[in-house]
Amino acid sequence: MKLTKLSLAMLSVMGAGLATEAMALDLYVDTKTQQIYAEPGPGRVLLGEFQKVGDAAAQTSDAALKAEVEQIKQDLALKDNELKALDEHMKVAEEYKVKVDKGGLQAQSADGKYSFKLGGRVHADATYSNDDKFLDSKGNPSEANDGTYIRRARMRFDGVFDKDWFYRTEADFADDSVAMKDIFIEYRGWNWGTITVGQQKQNFSRELQESSNDLMFMERSLMDVLNTDTVDRAIGLNYQTKGKGLISSNDAWVAKLGIYGDSIKPSRTGTEPENDYAGDEGWAVSSRLTYNPILEKDKLIHLGVAGNYRTPDDTGDVAESKALRYRYRTTNNQSNLTVLDSHDIKDVDNFKMLGLEGAGMYGPFSAGGEYTHTWIERKDGSEDLSFDGWYAEAAWSITGESRSYKEGNFGYLKPKNKFSLKNGHWGAWELATRWSEVNLNDREFRGGQMSQLTVALNWYINENVRFMADYNRNFNFSNPAVTTVGGGDPDALDTFMMRGQVAF
């Protein structure tokens, strides 16, 4: 048993008292022999009560010890008050948990009902194009810009309040301007589904749904020419539910249905001076269903189908508050080389879209593809149009990892061993290839057609940092937006791209 300082002091005092009583003696002297006795007897006279000389010193030390004990008691009382104050501070600290890790800066209440998270991403790109000296439709020289730029620079705030309500706000600061991305509130209080209200991605295309942080390629495929300005983000109301499959205990199917207006960008005003207002905005309905007959951590089969119907607003604009227009630029906003261009499509009454998806994964190997078809119904006697696009892709994780997957979308490839020179680890390496096509030609309408082959090598340092290198070869041109100096269709266009990415 461990004795405290106070316990030892109290035992010392008690021991000193007992010792004092034991050493106080009555002494007697024999009147004849003059001997001293400790007990009475014949011829013995009581001399009195005697103590050892050291006992007086003991009495003095007893007083000092008692004073020391009192001091210890006072010290312990002060310590007890300090412990109580520390305990109060601990209780306050336990009410909020703050941490910084791979998920960003996070704060959460002790009961888990409230949370806040600060995240973001930076995509820094460099591009170089070869065989890109062309002429535009007006005969002016046109070529892709080589150089560096910030493709994305986003800051995201999201979290939970009262346990069941999720919120997100995300802004992009690339191109030296501010563009709002996701801004929505989501209710998660039901076991059988969630409802999302606000600006969000519409329900169409796995490639479009997946985050740019997670894609195997720096840019989406040529099929995305049909999707990015029509079924990307818009303000709306969306319902999602999911359920288990026949042979899997996991959530094997996910269904989404949403109704949307236009994007957060204000509609353009009317063209008539006396009618200078935007008028009614357009609206859309989109739905996506995915199913996994096999769904395990390192192997799966993904099947999906999606549909979209949209009508333009009163000025003829679509979701991005601009006229319906399909075009492809070699490196997004960095390049002024527009290879395909339908130009503004007039007199649009509505358009319908159908998307088909398929993918599979087995350990470090994965493959997949999508097909999109768009039907444009026009008014005032204009001819209806029909366009389509597709892609097929395959990937191999050289270091053996499997891609992550959740609710119908693939995610980031998380390295088994994070990059570390000290430990001799090199992160995860991935090799991927993709073939894609888009056709914007329909009878007399000539928006252009082309094919693209992409090869990518990705290096995943950890769960927040990766480096990417892509090679794109564009070919099989038909009615493109540019011509060679001699006036013919381009034979090929090569683009090399690199990216450094930080996301949290």
HELIX and SHEET records of a PDB file:
HELIX    1   1 LYS A    5  ALA A   22  1                                  18    
HELIX    2   2 VAL A   53  GLU A   94  1                                  42    
HELIX    3   3 ALA A  174  ASP A  176  5                                   3    
HELIX    4   4 ARG A  206  GLN A  209  1                                   4    
HELIX    5   5 LEU A  222  LEU A  226  5                                   5    
HELIX    6   6 PRO A  273  ASN A  275  5                                   3    
HELIX    7   7 ASN A  332  GLN A  334  5                                   3    
SHEET    1   A 3 ILE A  36  TYR A  37  0                                        
SHEET    2   A 3 LEU A  25  ASP A  30 -1                                        
SHEET    3   A 3 ARG A  44  PHE A  50 -1                                        
SHEET    1   B18 TYR A  96  ASP A 101  0                                        
SHEET    2   B18 GLY A 104  SER A 109 -1                                        
SHEET    3   B18 SER A 115  ASN A 130 -1                                        
SHEET    4   B18 GLY A 147  PHE A 161 -1                                        
SHEET    5   B18 TRP A 165  ASP A 172 -1                                        
SHEET    6   B18 ALA A 179  TRP A 190 -1                                        
SHEET    7   B18 GLY A 193  LYS A 201 -1                                        
SHEET    8   B18 ARG A 233  LYS A 244 -1                                        
SHEET    9   B18 ASP A 251  TYR A 260 -1                                        
SHEET   10   B18 TRP A 283  LEU A 295 -1                                        
SHEET   11   B18 LYS A 299  THR A 311 -1                                        
SHEET   12   B18 VAL A 348  TYR A 362 -1                                        
SHEET   13   B18 PHE A 365  ARG A 378 -1                                        
SHEET   14   B18 LEU A 385  SER A 397 -1                                        
SHEET   15   B18 ALA A 428  ASP A 442 -1                                        
SHEET   16   B18 PHE A 445  TYR A 460 -1                                        
SHEET   17   B18 VAL A 465  SER A 478 -1                                        
SHEET   18   B18 LEU A 493  ALA A 503 -1                                        
SHEET    1   C 2 PHE A 134  LEU A 135  0                                        
SHEET    2   C 2 PRO A 141  SER A 142 -1                                        
SHEET    1   D 2 ARG A 327  ARG A 329  0                                        
SHEET    2   D 2 THR A 338  ASP A 341 -1                                        
SHEET    1   E 2 TYR A 405  LYS A 406  0                                        
SHEET    2   E 2 ASN A 409  PHE A 410 -1                                        
END                                                                             
